[in-house]
């Protein structure tokens, strides 16, 4: 057996429980009594997801935020996290970042494990949340006729990744310290037919939503919400838009809303930016792109795993993918 | 900051939620609606917890069994696990072991994450359970006058560890494939005043129970249940008993029962071996030993972390310890 998709396929037989969602969703959803518990686990590995020179406080922040983003996509309220931690040189700095991010989101540390070992060091975090709306928004619930929306804006994380990679002094905050859109996820959960977070690139994640929903998704690239920093740096022509749409790490929420819902009329958390970027149709699973009304060929690479060992190929995957 | 106890101390400020039990218990216990969810996370790191030459199927087994043992100590019924996995050479063999252990315990895989990285490879597992009895048995609930009991027998895992370390052909199954005492934990949970699993050595874990319960524990070494393989190999004199009592990895359950409960009269799962090994008293936190009625000095080392890098000192700890 080689490769992680083969590995994940081989795990699917162990994941027949409905809560596992076939290992093909952002998180597991476990029905307990009258509650639904949402569970997610993500790893960050030195040399793969972060450089040995990374600030451990940033690693801690990202470890927590990426897991909370999965809870956000389920409209879940976080209840706590468990940490798997390999001890190293600058653990106090890790604790500073962990404290910042847990206090920011008001989430307690519930337990975990520590070990010696490495380099490379590997960290794991399990996020536990409580669904606030039932049914819990699935990845695969989008319907023909739905509108496709994004919260937030694209592109800033990609700029930050490149700044770090190239050693430039451009702002890399968006890459190092992503935000989990918990309030937006909570507010949108009762309305959406499908929702997921965009971790690996809009195009890749949109195709995953299309596959899970057995629908086709058409994205209008000229509608994409781009971060102002990205526009200042790269402009907003078609090439720039394709670049932003196939980048990742922005942790926007991608959602499908029934066509009779206009999010402009919704009461969403203040400063929520929600943008219609496309639509869903019946007729096979596909992803198609337009720009100013013209059809655009799909790029060869739909998404980008921001991995530091990228020359080795995609380096990390969730059970299914990292979304 | 150096050392893991300092690291864990620095985390305690983040773990004020009652569910975290001050990071000093086997597992977190989260009240949700009318249910209590039990959560635990353990890591196994190559070179620390297993040798690079270890059979990946054994690593998978132990990863799951040690987490389920924590659930057993809480009288929890396992609902599922999340896996954090670093891809390697022989992943198919890992999946075989994972399949065996999950099928053995009837527990589904719910999700997780995969990554490249290593060596050393690090694996994490989160166990999720549902408490079957309230209150959930704590580590710190033992009362003066309680009897101290062990399920199962001691010594076999230590023999297995030494066989692997020394390359002998003696049976190492008990070390490689520990059993989680889920049925015993479920049956005992309504009766105990305190319960925990013995992962690091009876003496070390008994002292932890004494500390958490603010009691003194007296262990009668001549009562210890020793595995027949251990007795055949090492005998059962005082030295052998001290060795077995300060070994680890047997994953027995250590429990305190009110003095009016005689476990012989209880309806426990078939083949449950439960042995009274001591008693609890008021008057300060302490651990004391006797053998044939005579006081025995505590050994310098109360427990043994079966770590392959043991020359580097204790190599792994839970948040608090690995129990």
Boltz contact constraints between the chains, C-beta under 6 A:
constraints:
  - contact:
      token1: [A, 1]
      token2: [B, 91]
      max_distance: 6.0
  - contact:
      token1: [A, 1]
      token2: [B, 92]
      max_distance: 6.0
  - contact:
      token1: [A, 4]
      token2: [B, 87]
      max_distance: 6.0
  - contact:
      token1: [A, 4]
      token2: [B, 114]
      max_distance: 6.0
  - contact:
      token1: [A, 7]
      token2: [B, 91]
      max_distance: 6.0
  - contact:
      token1: [A, 10]
      token2: [B, 95]
      max_distance: 6.0
  - contact:
      token1: [A, 11]
      token2: [B, 109]
      max_distance: 6.0
  - contact:
      token1: [A, 14]
      token2: [B, 102]
      max_distance: 6.0
  - contact:
      token1: [A, 14]
      token2: [B, 109]
      max_distance: 6.0
  - contact:
      token1: [A, 15]
      token2: [B, 109]
      max_distance: 6.0
  - contact:
      token1: [A, 17]
      token2: [B, 108]
      max_distance: 6.0
  - contact:
      token1: [A, 19]
      token2: [B, 110]
      max_distance: 6.0
  - contact:
      token1: [A, 20]
      token2: [B, 110]
      max_distance: 6.0
  - contact:
      token1: [A, 28]
      token2: [B, 110]
      max_distance: 6.0
  - contact:
      token1: [A, 28]
      token2: [B, 111]
      max_distance: 6.0
  - contact:
      token1: [A, 30]
      token2: [B, 79]
      max_distance: 6.0
  - contact:
      token1: [A, 32]
      token2: [B, 35]
      max_distance: 6.0
  - contact:
      token1: [A, 33]
      token2: [B, 33]
      max_distance: 6.0
  - contact:
      token1: [A, 33]
      token2: [B, 34]
      max_distance: 6.0
  - contact:
      token1: [A, 33]
      token2: [B, 35]
      max_distance: 6.0
  - contact:
      token1: [A, 34]
      token2: [B, 33]
      max_distance: 6.0
  - contact:
      token1: [A, 35]
      token2: [B, 32]
      max_distance: 6.0
  - contact:
      token1: [A, 35]
      token2: [B, 33]
      max_distance: 6.0
  - contact:
      token1: [A, 41]
      token2: [B, 82]
      max_distance: 6.0
  - contact:
      token1: [A, 41]
      token2: [B, 84]
      max_distance: 6.0
  - contact:
      token1: [A, 41]
      token2: [B, 112]
      max_distance: 6.0
  - contact:
      token1: [A, 41]
      token2: [B, 113]
      max_distance: 6.0
  - contact:
      token1: [A, 41]
      token2: [B, 126]
      max_distance: 6.0
  - contact:
      token1: [A, 42]
      token2: [B, 113]
      max_distance: 6.0
  - contact:
      token1: [A, 43]
      token2: [B, 84]
      max_distance: 6.0
  - contact:
      token1: [A, 43]
      token2: [B, 113]
      max_distance: 6.0
  - contact:
      token1: [A, 43]
      token2: [B, 115]
      max_distance: 6.0
  - contact:
      token1: [A, 45]
      token2: [B, 115]
      max_distance: 6.0
  - contact:
      token1: [A, 45]
      token2: [B, 117]
      max_distance: 6.0
  - contact:
      token1: [A, 48]
      token2: [B, 115]
      max_distance: 6.0
  - contact:
      token1: [A, 48]
      token2: [B, 116]
      max_distance: 6.0
  - contact:
      token1: [A, 48]
      token2: [B, 117]
      max_distance: 6.0
  - contact:
      token1: [A, 82]
      token2: [B, 41]
      max_distance: 6.0
  - contact:
      token1: [A, 82]
      token2: [B, 126]
      max_distance: 6.0
  - contact:
      token1: [A, 84]
      token2: [B, 41]
      max_distance: 6.0
  - contact:
      token1: [A, 84]
      token2: [B, 43]
      max_distance: 6.0
  - contact:
      token1: [A, 84]
      token2: [B, 124]
      max_distance: 6.0
  - contact:
      token1: [A, 87]
      token2: [B, 4]
      max_distance: 6.0
  - contact:
      token1: [A, 91]
      token2: [B, 1]
      max_distance: 6.0
  - contact:
      token1: [A, 91]
      token2: [B, 7]
      max_distance: 6.0
  - contact:
      token1: [A, 92]
      token2: [B, 1]
      max_distance: 6.0
  - contact:
      token1: [A, 95]
      token2: [B, 10]
      max_distance: 6.0
  - contact:
      token1: [A, 102]
      token2: [B, 14]
      max_distance: 6.0
  - contact:
      token1: [A, 108]
      token2: [B, 17]
      max_distance: 6.0
  - contact:
      token1: [A, 109]
      token2: [B, 11]
      max_distance: 6.0
  - contact:
      token1: [A, 109]
      token2: [B, 14]
      max_distance: 6.0
  - contact:
      token1: [A, 109]
      token2: [B, 15]
      max_distance: 6.0
  - contact:
      token1: [A, 110]
      token2: [B, 19]
      max_distance: 6.0
  - contact:
      token1: [A, 110]
      token2: [B, 20]
      max_distance: 6.0
  - contact:
      token1: [A, 110]
      token2: [B, 28]
      max_distance: 6.0
  - contact:
      token1: [A, 111]
      token2: [B, 28]
      max_distance: 6.0
  - contact:
      token1: [A, 111]
      token2: [B, 319]
      max_distance: 6.0
  - contact:
      token1: [A, 112]
      token2: [B, 41]
      max_distance: 6.0
  - contact:
      token1: [A, 112]
      token2: [B, 319]
      max_distance: 6.0
  - contact:
      token1: [A, 113]
      token2: [B, 41]
      max_distance: 6.0
  - contact:
      token1: [A, 113]
      token2: [B, 42]
      max_distance: 6.0
  - contact:
      token1: [A, 113]
      token2: [B, 43]
      max_distance: 6.0
  - contact:
      token1: [A, 113]
      token2: [B, 318]
      max_distance: 6.0
  - contact:
      token1: [A, 114]
      token2: [B, 4]
      max_distance: 6.0
  - contact:
      token1: [A, 114]
      token2: [B, 317]
      max_distance: 6.0
  - contact:
      token1: [A, 115]
      token2: [B, 43]
      max_distance: 6.0
  - contact:
      token1: [A, 115]
      token2: [B, 45]
      max_distance: 6.0
  - contact:
      token1: [A, 115]
      token2: [B, 48]
      max_distance: 6.0
  - contact:
      token1: [A, 115]
      token2: [B, 316]
      max_distance: 6.0
  - contact:
      token1: [A, 116]
      token2: [B, 48]
      max_distance: 6.0
  - contact:
      token1: [A, 116]
      token2: [B, 315]
      max_distance: 6.0
  - contact:
      token1: [A, 117]
      token2: [B, 45]
      max_distance: 6.0
  - contact:
      token1: [A, 117]
      token2: [B, 48]
      max_distance: 6.0
  - contact:
      token1: [A, 117]
      token2: [B, 120]
      max_distance: 6.0
  - contact:
      token1: [A, 120]
      token2: [B, 117]
      max_distance: 6.0
  - contact:
      token1: [A, 122]
      token2: [B, 122]
      max_distance: 6.0
  - contact:
      token1: [A, 124]
      token2: [B, 84]
      max_distance: 6.0
  - contact:
      token1: [A, 124]
      token2: [B, 124]
      max_distance: 6.0
  - contact:
      token1: [A, 126]
      token2: [B, 41]
      max_distance: 6.0
  - contact:
      token1: [A, 126]
      token2: [B, 82]
      max_distance: 6.0
  - contact:
      token1: [A, 126]
      token2: [B, 126]
      max_distance: 6.0
  - contact:
      token1: [A, 315]
      token2: [B, 116]
      max_distance: 6.0
  - contact:
      token1: [A, 316]
      token2: [B, 115]
      max_distance: 6.0
  - contact:
      token1: [A, 317]
      token2: [B, 114]
      max_distance: 6.0
  - contact:
      token1: [A, 318]
      token2: [B, 113]
      max_distance: 6.0
  - contact:
      token1: [A, 319]
      token2: [B, 111]
      max_distance: 6.0
  - contact:
      token1: [A, 319]
      token2: [B, 112]
      max_distance: 6.0
